[in-house]
């Protein structure tokens, strides 16, 4: 996964300049939405010059890509650090726990919820046209977990192919789950079915 940009600090307080710009962009998106956020807004919130922003991020699309990578990468890292840690657990169950945990955490992520509510078209290219860095990171994680599970008796198969297939199936549970919930079916019910789907797929 491509690293977040890192350039020398120009004197504003705190951390790397790129990290401050991402923090400022996140704050702006949560406040006014992505469409109404400009590079000048980000510079003002980060307390740096506009030239500093332009040297780090030539446009908002590039900035959004890095913001997504950082935000959702942190979610995935947090979940995987605690999920599937029991070495005695069934290997397919471990992968299922990780995937369902990631989906549940991303559904609650403030930035993703804001984008889905206000600027959903930003996500469209990553659903129909290309695979983003955040998606690739999840695929890589799944492939690694699947390969480890196969050593303990999980279903045979090329790990990357299996991981990509699971990622495709899971996107619906992440982004479209609300269309399938009502008084009869809850999010918890869907998560239980996703866990069973993954477990049976890898068993």
Beta strands, then each sheet from edge to edge (+ up, - down):
end
